[in-house]
Amino acid sequence: MSARKHTTKDYINIALYYLMSKRNYQDITVTDICNKAKVSRMSFYRYYNNKEDIFINYCDERFEDFFRIINEKKVNDVYSFLLEAFHYVQKYARQVTILKRACLENLLVEKFTDYGSYLAGRVNLSNSDDIVVNRIVAAFLAGGIANILLLWFELGLDLQAKEMTDIAYNIFGSTLDEIIAKKNSHTLFNHNNKEKKSEN
């Protein structure tokens, strides 16, 4: 099968990442990106409003690709999801490192959080038919994974994806099991009320 041909958006993405490997992100202009990508400013603005949009679009594409993978592999448990997430991000270590260098890692955290709800609708990681439980699990994982991934990069990726998965699962696994157990026993949302009644 022949390799996919680069699109105008690809050339723009490649140009920005290349420039960021040489210069500070704040010093790079749209004109610089267009010159490096050999595209017109009109072509640039056909796809993006500004250079930040390049990262937002790139993150969206990566998340879509990640969800395609876990759907194809029929991932439906927390451990397997974490393992796939760490392996996937490790594959794009260079891009994440560049984002961190440009102080744009908040984009990753925001995207992980945004995709928490999306994840809940696509993959049932709680092994529960309860929509609320699945949304809680997805939101919990999204925020937690984002911050752990950033810490992983700060530590220089010294630990392998499998090691990070084991650490994260030891943290998330018991907590999620507790969340699911409480919801299944109908105590998740009335726990505080019970405590108040006992105090009275």
N, C-alpha and C positions, 0 to 999 in steps of 0.2 A: 504494500500500500504506500503510495507516495506521500511525502510529508506535506502538511498544510502550508500553503503559501502565506507569507506575512501580509497583514492588512495595514492600512494607514495607522490604525490604532496601535497595532503592534510596534510599528516603527517609532511612534511617539512615546510609547511606554519604554522601549529599549533606550531611546535617546535620553529620556529623563533619568533613568537608573544609571546610565553611563556617566552623565554629567554629575550626578550626585556622588559618584565614586571618585570624582576629581575635585569637586568644589562644594562649598556650602550650599545647602538647599535654598536658603534665603537669597543668595546671590544669583540664582538661576532665573532667567526670564522666559516668557513664552517665546520670544524671538530666538533665544538660545536653543530652546527645544526644537523649534521648527527648523532652524538651520542644521542642527545635528541630524534630525530625522529626514531632512530634505523634503519637507512638505510645506505648503503655504499656510499662512496664518488663517486663511479662510477654511482650509481643511481642518486645522486644529480646532477652531471654534464650531465646526460642524459637529464635533464629538464632545468637546469639553468647554466649560465656561472659564476655567482657570486651571492652574497646574495641580491644585489640590484634588480636583475632580479625577485626575488620572489615577491617583491612589485609591479613591473611593470606588471607581469603576473596576480597578484591578482587584481590590479586595472582594467585591461582589462576584467577579468571575471565579476567583479562587474558592470562595465559599460554595458557589454553585457546583464547581467541579468536585469539591470534597463531598458534598451531599450526594452527588451522582455516584461516587465511589462507595459510600456506605450503604446506599440503596442497592447497588449492584451486588455488594457482598452480603446484603441482608443482615447488617449489623443491628442487633436489637438488645444488646446488654451494655451496661456502663463500661465494663473493663475493655471490651472490644472497641467501643467508641473512643475511649481515651487513647488506646494504642494507635488507632488509625489517625487520630488528631495529631499526636506527637510525631508519628512518621511523616505525615503530610507536611507539617510545618517545618520539620527538619529538611525536607526536600527543597524548601524555599528559604533556607537560612540566610542566603545572601541578601534577598529582598527585605527580609525582616530586619536584618542588621542595618541596612541602609535607612529603613524607616526610623529605627531607634536613633541612629546618628543624626537624623534630621529632626528629632524630637516629635515625631509623628506617631509614636506608638499608641497614643490615645485613640487613633483611628481603629487600631486592631481591637482595643477594648470595647469601643462603641459598636463595632461590627459584630463582635461576639455576642454582645448584649442584644443587639437588634435581631440577630439570628436565633436567639433563644426561643422566641415564639415560633419562628419559622421551623426550627428543629422539632418543636413539640407537635407540629402538624404533619411532619414527615416521618419521624421515627419514634417508636414507642420504646423508650429506654427503661421505663419503670415496670414493664411487664404487667401493666395494669390497664383495665378498660376505662378507668376513671380519667377524664380529660384534665381535670384540675391537678391530679397527681402528676400526670405527664408534663404539664406546663411548669409545675414547681421544679421537677427534676431537670427539665431543659434549661430553665432560668438559672438554677443553681450551678449546673455544669458550665453554662456559657460564661458567666462572670468569673467563676473559679479558674477555669482553664485559661482564660485570657491572661489573668495575672500570673499564673504559674508559668505560662509560656514565656512571658516577658522576663520573669526571674531566671528562667532557664537560659535565656540568651545573655543575661547579665553575668551568669556564671560561666559563660564561654562554651556552652553546649558540651561540657565535659561528660555529663551523664548521657547514656544512650536512651533512645526512645522507650525501650522496654523498662529500663530502670525508672524513668520518669513516670511511666504508666503505673508501675507498682507503688511508687510513693503517693501519686495522686489518688489511686484507688483506695489505698489505706486511709486516706483522709476523707474522700468522698463516699466510699462504699458504705461504711457503717452509718454515716449520717443519712444517706439516701435510704438505706434499709429502714432506718428509724422513722423517716418521713413517711415512707410507704406504709409501714406497719401501723403508724398512728392514724393515717387516713383510712386505712382498711378497717381499723377498729373504731372509726368515727370519733377519734379524739384529737385530730390535728387542729381543728378550728374551735373546739369548745374547751380546750385545755385550760386556757386562762379563766374562762367562766367557772370551771370546776374549782380552780384554786381560790377564786373570789368567794364562792359559796362556802368552801371549807373554812375560809378565814372568818366568815360571818357565823 
